[in-house]
Amino acid sequence: MVENGANLQLSTTAPTSAANAGTYLNGSFATIEGAVATALHKFGATMQYVENQISYNTKKADALNYGFGALVDADLAKESANLQALQTRQQLGVQSPSVANQGSQTLLSLFR
């Protein structure tokens, strides 16, 4: 089987008899036909490989985007919880002196 199609050439002269035509079809033409079939098989296999790589890379990019989105969502949830805790601390910080003053005012009112 010929691997490189550059060496394959069809004859430019027509066969002069049926026997010559049969010999040509069984010889040169069969060789060229086999080389074309081999090239088509290689092209099909390469095309399938490229399609598989495109599919793999698309799925990989989708997975990376999904993972990145999950990380962003997790960070936002964490920061939201931290903000809520900080706001609660601030409210308690403002309310604590008021509660402490009320306690002393209650004691003083007992003595009046």
N, C-alpha and C positions, 0 to 999 in steps of 0.2 A: 504494500500500500504506500502510496506517495504522500509524504507529510506536507510538502511545500507545493502549493499550486502554481508557483512561478514556472516550473518546468513542464507543466502540462500544456499541450497545444493540440488543437484539432487539425487534422489534415485539411488542406485547402483544395485537394483534388478529390473529385467524386469517384467512388468505386466504379469500375468498368463492368463488373459482372456481379451476379448474386453471390457467388462464392467469395469474391473480394469484399462485398458488403457484409457478409456474415463474419468473415475474419476480422474486419474492422470493428463491428459491433461487439464481438467477443474479446477483442484485444484492447485497442486504444480507448474506445468509447467506454468500455467497462472500467478501465483504470481511472478515467476522468470522472465517471459517475461515482465511483467509490471515494475518490478524493473530495468531491463535492459533498457527499453524504457525511464523510468524516468531519469536514469543516462545519457543516450544519449542526452536527451533534455537539461539537466543541462550542459553537456559538450558543446553542440552547443551554448547555450546562453552565457556561459563563453567565448567561443572562439570568438563569435561575439563582446562581450564587449572588449576583448583584441585587436581585429582588429580595433575597433572604437577608442580606446585609442592610438594605434600606428598611425592611420591616423590623429587624433587630434594633437598629439605631433609633427608629421612631419610638418603639416601645421603651427603650432605655431613656430617651429624652422625656417621655411622658412620666415615667417613674421618678426621674429626678425632679421634674416640676412638681409632682404630687408630694414628694418628700420635702421639698423646699417650702411648699405651702403649709405642710403640717408643722414644720419648724417655726414658721412665722406665726401660725395660729397659737402654738404652744408658748412662744415668747410673749405674745399679746395677752394670753390668759394669765401668765405669770406676772407680767407688769400690772395688769388690772388688779390682781389680788394684792400686790405690793402697794398700789395706790390706795386701795380700800383700807388696808391696814394702817397706812400713814394717816389717812383722814380720820380714822377712828382714834388713833393716838392723839391727834391734834384736838379732837373734840373732848377727849378725856382730860387733856392738859388744860383746856379752858374751863371745864366743869369742876375739876378737882379743887381749886381754890374756893370756888363758890360753895361747894359741899363742906369744905373745912371751915369756912366762915359761918355757915349755918349751924354747924355743931357748937361753935363757941357762943353764938347768939342764943342758941337753945339753953345752954348752961347759964348764961347771964340772965335769961328770962326766968329761970327757976328761982334765982335769988332776989328778984324784984318783988 
